[in-house]
């Protein structure tokens, strides 16, 4: 009887599953808290930088777009949405919007085609691939101003391109003196400037594609073009989405290439929104209206990104 009682006392004194799990949960909670604090400590500098140099300027620019300010002094007259109402009826804004849309569409399409083509060529087993990759990447790391100046001299009526055409018996042309030829030159310059970056992005994605898909296609008798069409292009959809968005953002934010190559001319043929925003703010001294134009650019980029994200299936790749 005493043994039974003693055994019962031992059983009553032993920890239950609930009481033994409490210290474990407490330790897990403490560990998670420490990890969260460490993560917050590492993220704090980046959050501060983003808040100071991104969020605060955006909020300030948003308020500035609702005011009338010449850029001098501290007096900013609050005008509400008057600047945005003015945008709707401004022929210069409508022209710049159309030019920017055409420019962005051309840059996006040619960036995808040229970047993927060069990446496929550089991914082939050829001699000197590293050298070719470096050559194609040179425009990306070169100065935008220097690249625009070189193109301007090449496309000048007395430039190299017209001299080559004249040597072949073809009359020269004022490439930058006409609306559509100037815009086409600007599109080609932008695509050429970012060709190396787009090619490297596609090349990186190509090297991660599963080889089993190509082996199965080869067993089925598929040729090179059928592999590219039905395997490579569908699997590269996430990277294509990235390249398109990057090209659109570059086009909507373009200023330096336009400023040096054409200055927005001729007759507003290359007057993109970035150029109009600069001229309105810094030449005409209407910073409130210029900020409103900048926010129109921001909304356009966000809208195009949302549509492209929806159309691409949230960036997921599949086999067609």
Helices and strands as residue ranges (DSSP letters): H 2-13, H 17-50, I 51-55, H 56-64, E 67-68, E 77-78, H 82-88, H 91-123, H 129-141, H 144-154, H 160-167, H 179-193, H 195-206, H 211-219, H 224-227, I 228-232, H 233-235, H 237-252, H 256-261, H 273-278, I 279-283, H 287-311
